[in-house]
Amino acid sequence: MTQARSRTAAISGRRPPGNFHAHVIWRLGVGIVGGRYPEGSGLPGLPELIEEFGVSRTVLREALKTLSAKGLIEAKSRVGTRVLPRTRWNLFDPDVLAWHFEAGPDLGFLENLAEMRMAIEPEAAALAAQRRTPEQAQGLLGWVDKMALRENTAESFARYDLEFHRAVADASGNRFMRAISALVELGLTAAFTISSPVEDQAAFDATVGIHRDIAEAIRDRDPEKARDSMRGAIRQGFDRAAGKFR
């Protein structure tokens, strides 16, 4: 397992596949997203894939059905199984997102992800400022306090940050905000895998500070400040990760 994948697992809680079926799905998924099997190309035939992965025909067929349901491939008679265009892939699927990071996301993908977060999370924060319970407001401040601990590792800091954003979604009172948390989770995981604020004191202080601003705005029932501060947090994380590509 690579260091990046180890950190991704530690932050998000996602673990390497634990059975043959999941292993085949993961390997083929990463291969498609990473370009080993380009868009429009045909996958190797069943005999070749069975030999490569050492699994039964039944396991392989079930894996291909799963990839088809995620929008990555399509099987047609007399044509075989082909990789579909990226526009058909279900990018809200947690596995498809994870495969992008396993394969190595590019700057354009990170930018698209940040734009989606910008469209969702600031509104979640504004709703949380209007709807939060006293317990939820206190919980958000508690996660910020955990983020501020000087003994944090990159992984522990990122886990507390992720729990903070999940708590904002919960406090919004909108079930859809929580349902798309995989998008937020992988966005945060990508940013921290590429560049953690723990590695730089100024970045650490700035990240803790902007999250405290969000929590205090939600506590004070100030939707506009909560919205603006969340935008700042997303922009900050993207800029830090994007700097590694420049």
Backbone as JSON, one array per atom type, in Angstrom:
{
  "sequence": "MTQARSRTAAISGRRPPGNFHAHVIWRLGVGIVGGRYPEGSGLPGLPELIEEFGVSRTVLREALKTLSAKGLIEAKSRVGTRVLPRTRWNLFDPDVLAWHFEAGPDLGFLENLAEMRMAIEPEAAALAAQRRTPEQAQGLLGWVDKMALRENTAESFARYDLEFHRAVADASGNRFMRAISALVELGLTAAFTISSPVEDQAAFDATVGIHRDIAEAIRDRDPEKARDSMRGAIRQGFDRAAGKFR",
  "N": [[0.84, -1.19, 0.0], [0.56, 2.19, -0.83], [2.01, 5.23, 0.57], [0.3, 7.41, 0.29], [-2.18, 6.15, -0.06], [-2.37, 4.83, 2.38], [-2.6, 6.99, 4.12], [-4.99, 8.07, 3.16], [-6.8, 6.03, 3.88], [-6.53, 6.14, 6.66], [-7.54, 8.67, 7.26], [-10.17, 8.8, 6.14], [-11.36, 6.45, 6.87], [-11.81, 4.48, 5.06], [-10.99, 1.29, 3.84], [-8.61, -1.03, 2.37], [-9.77, -3.37, -0.17], [-11.41, -6.32, 1.03], [-12.12, -8.84, 0.1], [-12.33, -11.22, -2.66], [-14.18, -10.36, -4.63], [-14.53, -7.56, -4.06], [-11.88, -6.82, -4.37], [-11.35, -7.21, -7.11], [-13.14, -5.37, -8.23], [-12.06, -2.99, -7.2], [-9.44, -2.97, -8.33], [-9.98, -2.96, -11.11], [-11.55, -0.65, -11.22], [-9.74, 1.41, -10.41], [-7.93, 1.06, -12.47], [-9.44, 1.85, -14.69], [-10.17, 4.55, -14.07], [-7.62, 5.6, -13.74], [-6.59, 5.44, -16.3], [-5.45, 3.15, -17.4], [-7.17, 1.52, -18.73], [-8.43, 3.08, -21.23], [-10.97, 5.62, -21.95], [-13.59, 4.55, -24.03], [-12.21, 2.35, -24.89], [-11.89, -1.25, -25.15], [-12.39, -3.62, -22.56], [-10.17, -6.28, -21.5], [-10.9, -9.68, -22.49], [-13.07, -12.1, -20.81], [-11.59, -14.54, -20.22], [-8.91, -13.59, -20.1], [-9.06, -11.71, -18.0], [-9.88, -13.32, -15.9], [-7.63, -14.92, -15.63], [-5.75, -12.96, -14.92], [-6.68, -11.96, -12.43], [-7.19, -14.21, -10.98], [-9.69, -15.3, -10.24], [-13.04, -16.67, -10.09], [-15.33, -17.15, -12.85], [-17.87, -16.33, -12.11], [-17.42, -14.54, -9.97], [-16.02, -12.54, -11.35], [-17.92, -11.7, -13.25], [-19.87, -10.58, -11.56], [-18.41, -8.47, -10.49], [-18.02, -6.91, -12.77], [-20.66, -6.2, -13.27], [-21.14, -4.52, -11.12], [-19.37, -2.4, -11.68], [-20.54, -1.51, -14.01], [-22.97, -0.56, -13.03], [-22.05, 1.68, -11.75], [-21.52, 3.32, -13.79], [-19.19, 3.13, -15.28], [-18.54, 1.2, -17.22], [-19.82, -0.61, -20.08], [-21.54, -3.33, -21.35], [-21.96, -4.98, -24.43], [-23.54, -7.1, -26.77], [-21.63, -8.92, -29.13], [-19.83, -6.9, -29.25], [-18.5, -6.54, -26.86], [-17.13, -5.59, -23.65], [-16.97, -2.24, -22.92], [-15.2, 0.77, -21.96], [-16.87, 3.49, -20.64], [-17.45, 7.0, -21.52], [-16.08, 9.63, -19.45], [-18.05, 11.41, -18.74], [-20.21, 9.86, -18.21], [-19.71, 8.59, -15.87], [-20.46, 7.94, -12.44], [-19.85, 10.31, -10.41], [-20.59, 10.92, -7.85], [-20.49, 8.65, -6.49], [-19.0, 6.99, -3.79], [-16.91, 5.1, -4.16], [-16.0, 5.59, -6.79], [-15.03, 8.18, -6.52], [-13.01, 7.65, -4.64], [-11.31, 6.09, -6.21], [-10.29, 7.93, -7.97], [-8.52, 9.35, -6.33], [-6.83, 7.34, -5.57], [-5.68, 6.75, -8.02], [-4.45, 9.12, -8.48], [-5.25, 12.31, -8.34], [-5.79, 15.03, -10.64], [-5.12, 18.58, -11.09], [-7.35, 19.81, -12.24], [-9.46, 18.09, -11.58], [-9.49, 18.34, -8.78], [-10.18, 21.02, -8.62], [-12.76, 21.02, -9.75], [-14.05, 19.49, -7.81], [-13.8, 21.14, -5.57], [-15.39, 23.26, -6.43], [-17.92, 22.04, -6.45], [-18.19, 21.55, -3.73], [-18.29, 24.18, -2.87], [-20.77, 24.89, -3.8], [-22.45, 23.55, -2.13], [-21.69, 23.19, 0.69], [-21.42, 25.84, 1.96], [-24.12, 26.61, 2.06], [-25.13, 24.6, 3.68], [-23.88, 25.29, 6.07], [-25.06, 27.79, 6.54], [-27.74, 27.04, 6.9], [-27.39, 25.47, 9.16], [-26.76, 27.44, 11.01], [-29.22, 28.53, 11.38], [-30.79, 26.44, 12.31], [-29.57, 24.82, 14.21], [-29.18, 22.89, 17.23], [-28.64, 23.62, 20.74], [-26.86, 21.66, 21.69], [-25.68, 20.74, 19.34], [-24.34, 23.04, 18.48], [-22.47, 23.31, 20.53], [-21.09, 20.94, 20.13], [-19.82, 21.4, 17.67], [-17.97, 23.4, 18.34], [-16.47, 21.88, 20.04], [-15.21, 20.06, 18.28], [-13.56, 21.83, 16.91], [-11.86, 22.58, 18.98], [-10.52, 20.17, 19.34], [-9.2, 20.02, 16.89], [-7.39, 22.04, 17.3], [-5.45, 21.07, 18.98], [-2.07, 20.82, 19.81], [-0.57, 18.53, 19.64], [-1.53, 17.09, 17.55], [-1.44, 14.78, 14.84], [-1.02, 14.65, 11.23], [-3.02, 12.92, 10.35], [-4.82, 12.69, 12.57], [-5.64, 15.35, 12.87], [-6.94, 15.74, 10.42], [-9.03, 13.89, 10.65], [-10.55, 15.03, 12.72], [-11.28, 17.4, 11.47], [-12.85, 16.38, 9.39], [-14.95, 15.25, 10.9], [-15.99, 17.58, 11.93], [-17.09, 18.82, 9.64], [-19.01, 16.92, 8.97], [-20.64, 17.22, 11.19], [-21.6, 19.8, 10.78], [-23.21, 19.35, 8.53], [-25.11, 17.64, 9.67], [-26.25, 19.4, 11.53], [-27.49, 21.14, 9.84], [-29.98, 20.16, 9.36], [-30.96, 19.14, 7.05], [-31.59, 16.35, 5.22], [-30.44, 15.65, 2.78], [-28.05, 17.01, 2.67], [-26.47, 15.61, 4.46], [-26.48, 13.18, 3.18], [-24.85, 13.43, 0.96], [-22.35, 13.42, 1.97], [-20.14, 11.93, 1.29], [-18.9, 13.18, -0.82], [-17.86, 15.48, 0.37], [-16.22, 14.25, 2.25], [-14.27, 12.89, 0.66], [-13.21, 15.07, -0.67], [-11.98, 16.52, 1.41], [-10.23, 14.53, 2.27], [-8.57, 14.28, 0.02], [-7.36, 16.83, -0.05], [-5.92, 16.84, 2.38], [-4.33, 14.62, 2.06], [-2.65, 15.39, 0.02], [-1.53, 17.78, 0.99], [-1.01, 18.68, 4.24], [-2.16, 20.94, 6.77], [-0.92, 20.7, 9.18], [1.7, 20.48, 8.7], [2.73, 22.99, 8.52], [3.03, 25.81, 10.5], [1.73, 28.31, 10.22], [-0.29, 27.7, 8.36], [-1.65, 25.8, 9.83], [-2.65, 27.34, 12.02], [-4.27, 29.12, 10.6], [-6.17, 27.39, 9.45], [-7.42, 26.23, 11.7], [-8.43, 28.6, 12.75], [-10.32, 29.54, 10.8], [-12.19, 27.52, 10.89], [-13.06, 27.78, 13.49], [-14.31, 30.23, 13.24], [-16.49, 29.5, 11.63], [-17.85, 27.73, 13.38], [-18.47, 29.46, 15.51], [-20.09, 31.32, 14.24], [-22.27, 29.73, 13.58], [-23.06, 29.0, 16.16], [-23.82, 31.56, 17.05], [-25.98, 32.03, 15.52], [-25.74, 33.22, 12.94], [-26.23, 33.32, 9.8], [-25.08, 34.45, 7.43], [-22.4, 35.01, 8.07], [-21.61, 32.42, 8.68], [-21.89, 31.16, 6.21], [-20.05, 32.63, 4.6], [-17.66, 32.13, 5.95], [-17.42, 29.36, 5.67], [-17.05, 29.19, 2.92], [-14.54, 30.38, 2.83], [-13.03, 28.42, 4.17], [-13.15, 26.22, 2.44], [-11.95, 27.29, 0.16], [-9.42, 27.81, 1.17], [-8.43, 25.23, 1.74], [-8.38, 24.12, -0.85], [-6.55, 25.85, -2.15], [-4.23, 25.27, -0.74], [-3.78, 22.57, -1.4], [-3.67, 22.77, -4.18], [-1.38, 24.22, -4.53], [0.65, 22.37, -4.55], [0.73, 21.47, -7.1], [1.78, 23.42, -8.6]],
  "CA": [[0.0, 0.0, 0.0], [1.35, 3.41, -0.9], [1.84, 6.14, 1.69], [-0.9, 8.22, 0.07], [-3.36, 5.34, 0.19], [-2.41, 4.6, 3.81], [-3.13, 8.2, 4.75], [-6.39, 8.17, 2.78], [-7.54, 5.1, 4.71], [-6.5, 6.61, 8.05], [-8.37, 9.86, 7.39], [-11.57, 8.59, 5.77], [-11.88, 5.2, 7.4], [-11.94, 3.49, 3.99], [-9.93, 0.31, 3.92], [-8.42, -1.8, 1.14], [-10.76, -4.41, -0.33], [-11.13, -7.46, 1.87], [-12.48, -10.12, -0.5], [-12.01, -11.29, -4.08], [-15.11, -9.53, -5.4], [-14.17, -6.16, -3.88], [-10.53, -6.61, -4.91], [-11.45, -7.08, -8.57], [-13.8, -4.08, -8.49], [-11.1, -1.91, -6.9], [-8.35, -2.97, -9.31], [-10.5, -2.52, -12.4], [-11.97, 0.74, -11.08], [-8.55, 2.25, -10.44], [-7.38, 0.95, -13.82], [-10.24, 2.67, -15.62], [-10.03, 5.96, -13.71], [-6.23, 5.99, -13.95], [-6.24, 5.44, -17.71], [-4.93, 1.89, -17.93], [-8.2, 1.17, -19.71], [-8.91, 4.42, -21.62], [-12.36, 5.8, -22.37], [-13.89, 4.04, -25.36], [-11.47, 1.12, -25.18], [-12.51, -2.46, -24.67], [-11.69, -4.36, -21.51], [-9.77, -7.63, -21.92], [-11.96, -10.67, -22.42], [-13.21, -12.8, -19.54], [-10.48, -15.46, -19.91], [-7.73, -12.83, -19.71], [-9.28, -11.12, -16.68], [-9.9, -14.42, -14.93], [-6.24, -15.31, -15.41], [-5.05, -11.88, -14.23], [-7.11, -11.78, -11.05], [-7.27, -15.49, -10.3], [-11.01, -15.48, -9.64], [-13.97, -17.44, -10.89], [-16.14, -16.41, -13.82], [-18.99, -15.73, -11.38], [-16.91, -13.36, -9.25], [-15.67, -11.51, -12.33], [-19.15, -11.15, -13.82], [-20.49, -9.74, -10.55], [-17.61, -7.26, -10.41], [-18.32, -6.1, -13.96], [-22.0, -5.64, -13.09], [-21.0, -3.4, -10.18], [-18.75, -1.28, -12.4], [-21.55, -1.02, -14.95], [-23.94, 0.22, -12.26], [-21.41, 2.94, -11.39], [-21.41, 4.11, -15.01], [-17.84, 3.1, -15.85], [-18.43, 0.31, -18.36], [-21.07, -1.07, -20.7], [-21.36, -4.57, -22.11], [-22.86, -5.15, -25.56], [-23.31, -8.33, -27.52], [-20.79, -8.85, -30.34], [-18.89, -5.77, -29.11], [-17.72, -6.75, -25.65], [-17.28, -4.61, -22.58], [-16.19, -1.03, -23.22], [-15.15, 1.82, -20.95], [-17.71, 4.61, -21.03], [-16.85, 8.34, -21.34], [-16.11, 10.14, -18.07], [-19.31, 12.11, -18.51], [-21.21, 8.87, -17.78], [-19.32, 8.02, -14.57], [-21.16, 8.49, -11.29], [-18.83, 10.93, -9.56], [-21.06, 11.0, -6.48], [-20.27, 7.35, -5.88], [-17.78, 7.05, -2.97], [-15.83, 4.3, -4.74], [-15.46, 6.28, -7.97], [-14.21, 9.27, -5.98], [-11.8, 7.08, -4.03], [-10.41, 5.62, -7.27], [-9.58, 9.1, -8.51], [-7.41, 9.68, -5.45], [-5.89, 6.23, -5.65], [-4.97, 6.88, -9.29], [-3.7, 10.38, -8.46], [-6.09, 13.35, -8.94], [-5.1, 16.17, -11.23], [-5.57, 19.86, -10.57], [-8.69, 20.07, -12.74], [-10.41, 17.32, -10.79], [-9.58, 18.98, -7.47], [-10.92, 22.28, -8.79], [-14.18, 20.66, -9.92], [-14.54, 19.03, -6.51], [-13.93, 22.33, -4.72], [-16.55, 24.02, -6.92], [-19.12, 21.37, -5.96], [-18.29, 21.81, -2.29], [-18.71, 25.57, -2.73], [-22.2, 24.98, -4.09], [-23.23, 22.79, -1.14], [-21.35, 23.34, 2.11], [-21.79, 27.12, 2.55], [-25.55, 26.61, 2.37], [-25.31, 23.74, 4.85], [-23.47, 26.08, 7.24], [-26.09, 28.81, 6.78], [-28.9, 26.35, 7.48], [-27.03, 25.07, 10.52], [-26.86, 28.61, 11.86], [-30.64, 28.78, 11.65], [-31.53, 25.29, 12.84], [-28.77, 24.01, 15.15], [-29.57, 22.79, 18.63], [-27.52, 24.01, 21.62], [-25.9, 20.56, 21.75], [-24.93, 20.71, 18.08], [-23.42, 24.19, 18.49], [-21.38, 22.98, 21.43], [-20.32, 19.88, 19.49], [-18.96, 21.99, 16.64], [-16.86, 24.05, 19.03], [-15.62, 20.81, 20.57], [-14.35, 19.53, 17.21], [-12.52, 22.83, 16.65], [-10.88, 22.46, 20.07], [-9.7, 19.0, 19.05], [-8.32, 20.39, 15.79], [-6.38, 22.99, 17.77], [-4.46, 20.41, 19.82], [-0.75, 20.91, 19.2], [0.0, 17.2, 19.43], [-2.19, 16.43, 16.42], [-0.75, 14.35, 13.62], [-1.77, 15.01, 10.04], [-4.2, 12.08, 10.27], [-5.81, 13.02, 13.6], [-6.19, 16.66, 12.54], [-7.87, 15.58, 9.31], [-10.23, 13.2, 11.14], [-11.36, 16.01, 13.45], [-11.83, 18.3, 10.46], [-13.93, 15.65, 8.72], [-16.08, 15.16, 11.83], [-16.57, 18.93, 12.0], [-17.93, 19.04, 8.47], [-20.17, 16.04, 9.12], [-21.51, 17.81, 12.2], [-22.29, 20.93, 10.14], [-24.26, 18.77, 7.7], [-26.16, 17.17, 10.57], [-26.91, 20.56, 12.14], [-28.3, 21.83, 8.82], [-31.34, 19.63, 9.39], [-31.36, 18.73, 5.69], [-31.08, 14.99, 5.06], [-29.64, 15.53, 1.58], [-26.71, 17.51, 2.98], [-25.73, 14.5, 5.09], [-26.4, 12.06, 2.24], [-23.76, 13.63, 0.02], [-21.13, 13.65, 2.75], [-18.99, 11.26, 0.66], [-18.23, 14.19, -1.64], [-17.08, 16.3, 1.3], [-15.2, 13.38, 2.84], [-13.16, 12.65, -0.26], [-12.57, 16.35, -0.93], [-11.08, 16.77, 2.53], [-9.17, 13.51, 2.25], [-7.63, 14.64, -1.04], [-6.58, 18.0, 0.35], [-4.99, 16.5, 3.45], [-3.36, 13.65, 1.55], [-1.67, 16.12, -0.79], [-0.84, 18.77, 1.82], [-1.66, 18.88, 5.53], [-1.78, 22.19, 7.44], [-0.08, 20.38, 10.34], [3.09, 20.59, 8.26], [3.13, 24.4, 8.51], [2.36, 26.44, 11.64], [0.82, 29.36, 9.76], [-1.45, 27.04, 7.76], [-2.37, 25.17, 10.95], [-3.39, 28.37, 12.74], [-5.31, 29.66, 9.72], [-7.22, 26.4, 9.29], [-8.18, 26.2, 12.96], [-9.13, 29.88, 12.9], [-11.48, 29.65, 9.92], [-13.2, 26.58, 11.39], [-13.65, 28.38, 14.69], [-15.24, 31.26, 12.74], [-17.71, 28.8, 11.21], [-18.55, 27.22, 14.56], [-19.0, 30.57, 16.29], [-21.19, 31.9, 13.48], [-23.41, 28.82, 13.75], [-23.5, 29.19, 17.56], [-24.44, 32.88, 17.18], [-27.11, 32.08, 14.56], [-25.39, 34.23, 11.93], [-26.11, 32.55, 8.56], [-24.19, 35.05, 6.44], [-21.01, 34.77, 8.47], [-21.36, 30.98, 8.55], [-21.74, 30.89, 4.78], [-18.79, 33.22, 4.12], [-16.53, 31.44, 6.58], [-17.29, 28.04, 5.04], [-16.4, 29.43, 1.62], [-13.13, 30.6, 3.09], [-12.39, 27.16, 4.54], [-13.0, 25.4, 1.23], [-10.94, 27.94, -0.69], [-8.14, 27.63, 1.83], [-7.99, 23.85, 1.53], [-8.05, 23.94, -2.26], [-5.32, 26.57, -2.47], [-3.1, 24.55, -0.15], [-3.53, 21.36, -2.2], [-3.32, 23.17, -5.55], [-0.02, 24.71, -4.53], [1.56, 21.25, -4.82], [0.73, 21.22, -8.54], [2.28, 24.61, -9.28]],
  "C": [[0.88, 1.24, 0.0], [1.08, 4.27, 0.33], [0.57, 6.95, 1.53], [-2.16, 7.42, 0.37], [-3.5, 5.03, 1.67], [-3.02, 5.81, 4.51], [-4.61, 8.37, 4.41], [-7.25, 7.27, 3.65], [-7.63, 5.59, 6.14], [-7.44, 7.79, 8.25], [-9.84, 9.52, 7.21], [-12.19, 7.36, 6.39], [-12.08, 4.15, 6.33], [-10.74, 2.58, 4.03], [-9.77, -0.42, 2.6], [-9.43, -2.92, 1.05], [-10.39, -5.68, 0.43], [-11.56, -8.8, 1.32], [-12.23, -10.06, -2.0], [-12.88, -10.36, -4.92], [-14.73, -8.06, -5.31], [-12.8, -5.85, -4.45], [-10.57, -6.4, -6.42], [-12.08, -5.74, -8.93], [-12.81, -2.94, -8.31], [-10.02, -1.83, -7.98], [-8.83, -2.48, -10.67], [-10.93, -1.05, -12.33], [-10.8, 1.7, -11.15], [-7.92, 2.23, -11.83], [-8.11, 1.81, -14.83], [-10.03, 4.15, -15.33], [-8.61, 6.46, -13.99], [-5.76, 5.93, -15.38], [-5.6, 4.18, -18.24], [-5.89, 1.34, -18.98], [-8.87, 2.48, -20.13], [-10.39, 4.42, -21.99], [-12.53, 5.3, -23.81], [-13.17, 2.76, -25.72], [-12.24, -0.09, -24.64], [-11.69, -3.08, -23.55], [-11.21, -5.69, -22.08], [-10.93, -8.6, -21.77], [-11.97, -11.37, -21.07], [-12.04, -13.75, -19.25], [-9.22, -14.72, -19.44], [-7.87, -12.24, -18.31], [-9.3, -12.18, -15.59], [-8.47, -14.85, -14.6], [-5.49, -14.24, -14.62], [-5.4, -11.81, -12.75], [-7.22, -13.09, -10.27], [-8.59, -15.72, -9.6], [-11.89, -16.28, -10.58], [-14.72, -16.54, -11.87], [-17.29, -15.69, -13.11], [-18.56, -14.46, -10.66], [-16.63, -12.22, -10.22], [-16.93, -10.87, -12.91], [-19.85, -10.21, -12.83], [-19.73, -8.42, -10.41], [-17.9, -6.33, -11.59], [-19.71, -5.48, -13.86], [-21.95, -4.43, -12.16], [-20.4, -2.18, -10.87], [-19.71, -0.68, -13.42], [-22.56, -0.15, -14.23], [-23.37, 1.58, -11.85], [-21.15, 3.82, -12.62], [-20.06, 4.07, -15.69], [-17.74, 2.27, -17.11], [-19.82, -0.06, -18.88], [-20.76, -2.3, -21.54], [-22.41, -4.66, -23.21], [-22.51, -6.44, -26.29], [-22.55, -8.03, -28.8], [-19.81, -7.67, -30.31], [-17.96, -5.98, -27.93], [-17.97, -5.65, -24.64], [-16.36, -3.43, -22.83], [-16.27, -0.04, -22.08], [-15.94, 3.02, -21.46], [-16.98, 5.95, -20.84], [-16.99, 8.79, -19.89], [-17.42, 10.85, -17.74], [-20.4, 11.16, -18.03], [-20.9, 8.32, -16.38], [-20.09, 8.71, -13.44], [-20.14, 9.04, -10.29], [-19.3, 11.16, -8.13], [-20.9, 9.67, -5.76], [-18.97, 7.38, -5.07], [-16.62, 6.26, -3.54], [-15.18, 5.01, -5.92], [-14.59, 7.46, -7.53], [-12.9, 8.74, -5.42], [-10.81, 6.62, -5.1], [-9.67, 6.77, -7.91], [-8.36, 9.43, -7.64], [-6.38, 8.57, -5.42], [-5.04, 6.35, -6.91], [-4.11, 8.15, -9.33], [-4.51, 11.48, -9.13], [-5.26, 14.45, -9.57], [-5.73, 17.46, -10.72], [-7.0, 20.17, -11.01], [-9.76, 19.34, -11.94], [-10.59, 17.94, -9.41], [-10.37, 20.29, -7.54], [-12.41, 22.01, -8.95], [-14.79, 20.26, -8.58], [-14.75, 20.21, -5.56], [-15.14, 23.16, -5.13], [-17.85, 23.38, -6.44], [-19.3, 21.6, -4.47], [-18.76, 23.25, -2.04], [-20.21, 25.73, -2.94], [-23.06, 24.38, -2.98], [-22.94, 23.22, 0.29], [-21.64, 24.73, 2.7], [-23.27, 27.2, 2.9], [-25.87, 25.71, 3.55], [-24.96, 24.51, 6.12], [-24.51, 27.14, 7.56], [-27.34, 28.2, 7.4], [-28.62, 25.92, 8.92], [-27.14, 26.25, 11.48], [-28.31, 28.92, 12.24], [-31.3, 27.66, 12.46], [-30.81, 24.52, 13.95], [-29.42, 23.99, 16.53], [-28.41, 23.29, 19.49], [-26.44, 22.93, 21.68], [-25.05, 20.5, 20.48], [-23.94, 21.86, 18.01], [-22.22, 23.9, 19.38], [-20.48, 21.91, 20.83], [-19.37, 20.41, 18.43], [-17.74, 22.67, 17.27], [-15.9, 23.01, 19.62], [-14.71, 20.23, 19.51], [-13.25, 20.52, 16.87], [-11.44, 22.76, 17.73], [-9.96, 21.26, 19.85], [-8.73, 19.29, 17.9], [-7.15, 21.25, 16.28], [-5.3, 22.35, 18.63], [-3.1, 20.38, 19.13], [-0.14, 19.55, 18.9], [-0.64, 16.45, 18.27], [-1.18, 15.97, 15.37], [-1.56, 14.82, 12.43], [-3.08, 14.22, 9.97], [-5.25, 12.46, 11.32], [-6.44, 14.38, 13.33], [-7.25, 16.53, 11.44], [-9.15, 14.88, 9.75], [-11.14, 14.16, 11.9], [-12.01, 17.0, 12.49], [-13.01, 17.65, 9.75], [-15.16, 15.55, 9.63], [-16.76, 16.51, 11.99], [-17.53, 19.15, 10.84], [-19.16, 18.13, 8.48], [-21.17, 16.63, 10.11], [-22.26, 19.03, 11.65], [-23.45, 20.41, 9.29], [-25.43, 18.29, 8.56], [-26.96, 18.35, 11.13], [-27.77, 21.33, 11.14], [-29.75, 21.37, 8.84], [-31.86, 19.19, 8.04], [-30.76, 17.36, 5.41], [-30.23, 14.82, 3.82], [-28.21, 16.01, 1.81], [-25.87, 16.38, 3.57], [-25.53, 13.37, 4.09], [-25.25, 12.21, 1.26], [-22.43, 13.87, 0.73], [-19.92, 12.96, 2.14], [-18.2, 12.24, -0.19], [-17.32, 15.07, -0.78], [-15.92, 15.48, 1.86], [-14.0, 13.21, 1.93], [-12.45, 13.95, -0.64], [-11.58, 16.7, 0.17], [-9.91, 15.8, 2.53], [-8.12, 13.85, 1.21], [-6.73, 15.79, -0.61], [-5.53, 17.64, 1.39], [-3.96, 15.48, 3.0], [-2.26, 14.36, 0.77], [-0.86, 17.09, 0.06], [-1.61, 19.01, 3.11], [-1.23, 20.19, 6.16], [-0.91, 21.94, 8.66], [1.4, 20.56, 9.99], [3.62, 22.02, 8.29], [2.34, 25.14, 9.59], [1.36, 27.49, 11.2], [-0.45, 28.76, 9.16], [-2.31, 26.39, 8.83], [-3.24, 26.2, 11.66], [-4.53, 28.93, 11.9], [-6.48, 28.69, 9.58], [-8.08, 26.28, 10.55], [-9.02, 27.47, 13.1], [-10.39, 29.97, 12.05], [-12.58, 28.68, 10.36], [-13.84, 27.1, 12.68], [-14.64, 29.48, 14.29], [-16.56, 30.63, 12.32], [-18.52, 28.38, 12.42], [-19.18, 28.36, 15.37], [-20.17, 31.24, 15.57], [-22.45, 31.03, 13.6], [-23.96, 28.94, 15.17], [-24.3, 30.49, 17.71], [-25.62, 33.08, 16.24], [-26.92, 33.2, 13.53], [-25.17, 33.51, 10.6], [-25.11, 33.13, 7.56], [-22.73, 34.83, 6.8], [-20.66, 33.29, 8.35], [-21.1, 30.61, 7.1], [-20.39, 31.39, 4.28], [-17.58, 32.49, 4.69], [-16.33, 30.05, 5.98], [-16.66, 28.18, 3.66], [-14.9, 29.61, 1.81], [-12.39, 29.32, 3.42], [-12.16, 26.28, 3.32], [-11.92, 25.97, 0.32], [-9.53, 27.73, -0.13], [-7.58, 26.23, 1.59], [-7.6, 23.59, 0.09], [-6.73, 24.62, -2.61], [-4.09, 25.84, -1.92], [-2.74, 23.32, -0.99], [-3.05, 21.74, -3.61], [-1.88, 23.66, -5.64], [1.0, 23.62, -4.82], [1.66, 20.93, -6.3], [1.41, 22.35, -9.3], [3.78, 24.79, -9.05]]
}
